[in-house]
Amino acid sequence: MDKDSTTFGLKPDKLAQLWNMGDKMDQGNSEESDDQRKADLLFDRLAQKLPFDHVVAHLLPKALAQICKDIQPFTCNSYGILINNPLTDVTILKKIKNNNKKLSQNVNSDVEYDVITVIYYAAIASALVYHNQRITSFSYVHLNKKFISLLEHTWLTSEIKNLFQKARNYCDHKK
């Protein structure tokens, strides 16, 4: 019985050397691949919409609440649009912040946690920059330091970077 060799005639010690070289290369690209995963996840999360608010729905008549639930996917903008829109109401920004705060308590990876943290602080930054309101108990000094550290991420969108820069400048003037 003839079997085609899948090792191309390499001896086991040479194969082991090749495997080790490939493993070391993967480890060297680990940070780059984490940044790419964060960029991809941030893009996906910014495209998400706020979940339907059942608390508010209970305040409406039942028929109207059902209509709101049915049309919500067609009317609600994504996180990215809401965060970067100066006309977004502060209550919506608070919901984005609080929703991401809840999400941060159940994350499975550092990549996911970092992305959720960016969106959390982006909502805070939006309220500062566009509404002159602080929607957190964090001090301006703390927020300034956090925005500076977040600006070091290479995987942020240009819109989020711009928002963090404006928020950092805002906090600088509030010290």
N, C-alpha and C positions, 0 to 999 in steps of 0.2 A: 504494500500500500504506500503510494507516494504522497507525501504531504509537502505542500509548499511552505518554505520557511518564512516566518514573519520577522525574523531577526536579522535577515540579510547576512547571515554568516558571522555575526558578531558574537564574541565570547561573553559569558555572563559578567565578567568583571568590567568589560567595556560597556555593556548595557547598563550596569549599575552606575557607572560614571556618567553616562548620558542622562539617566533619570535624575541623578543628583544635580547635574548642571541645570536641567529644566526646572527642578524644584527651586533652586536658588534664584533663577530668573523670575519665577512666579512670585517669590517673596519680595524681590526688588520692585516689582510692579504693583505690589499690594496697596501702597498708599495711592498710587495713580488710579488703580481700579476702584478703591474706596471713594475717591473724589468723583469718579465717573458715575458710580452707583448713587452717590449723594445728589449729583446734578440731575440724573435721570429721575430719582425719586422726588426731588424738589419740583421738577417740571410736572410730574404726575400729580403731586399734592396741590400745587397751585392751580391745576385744572379742575380740582374737585370743587363741589358745591357744598354749602352748609346743609347739614341734615335737616329734615322737616322738624319744626319745633312743636312738639305735642303739647307743651305747656300753653303756648299761645293759642293753639288750635282749640283747647278746651274752653277758652273764653269766647269763642265764636259759636253761633248757632251750628248745629250738627251738619246741616246741608252745606253751609258756607265753608266749614272746616274741611269737608270732603272735597269740595271744589278746589280749595287752596292746595290741598295735598296733591290732587290730580294734576294741577297746572304748574306746581312748583318746579319740576325739572325744566320747564320751558321759560320760566321767568327769572330764576335765580342765577346770578352771575357766579363765576368761579372765584376761589380765594384770591388768585392773582389779580383779577380785574377789580375785585372789591378792595383789596389792600392798596392798590395803586391809584384808585379813583378818589379825588378830593371830595366828591359828592357823596361818598358812602357814609351813611349815618354811623355815629359813634356806637350805638347799640349793636350794630352788625359787627363792628370791629371788636367789641367786647365778646360777642358770641364766638368769633373766630379765635380770639385769644383763649377763652375758656374751653372751647372744644379741643384745641391743641394741648392745653394744660392737662385735660382728662386723658387724651391720647398718650401723652408722655409717661403716664403711670403704667401703661401696659405695652411698652415697646419690646421688641425682640432683639434689637441690634443697636449698636452705636450709630450706624448709618441712619437708621430710622429716627433715633433720638435726636441726632444733629439736625435733620431736616425739620422735624416737628418744632424744635427749638427756634429755628430760623423763622418759621411761619408765626410762631407765638410772638417773637420780638418784632416781626414785621407789622403785625396788627397794632402793637403798642407804638411803634414808630409812626405808623399812619395816623393814629389819633393825635400824636404830638405835632406832627408836621402839618397836617391838613385841618385840624380842629383845635389846636392849642390846648389839648386836654391830656392829662396823664390818667390812663386807665389801669394803673397798677400802683401798688404801694411801694415799689422800688424807688429809691431816691434818684435824682437826676445824675448824681455822681456815679451810682451803680449802673444806671442805664447808659451813661456815656462810655464807661469802661466796657460794658457788654457790646455796645455797637462797634467800638473800636476792635474788639476781639472778633466779632462776627465779620467785619470787613476784611479780615485776613483770609477768609475762606475763598479759595479760587473757583469754587464750583457754584457760586451764587449767580443769579441772573443779573443783568445790568440794571434792571428796574429795582430789584431788591437792594443792590449795592448803592444805587443812587438814593433810595429811601433811607437806608441806614446812615449814609453820609449826611443827609439833611437832618436826620434825627440826632446824630452826634453833634452837629453844629447847634441845633436847638438846645440840647442839654448843656453844651458849653456855655451858652449865654444865660442859663438858669442857675448856674452854680452860685 
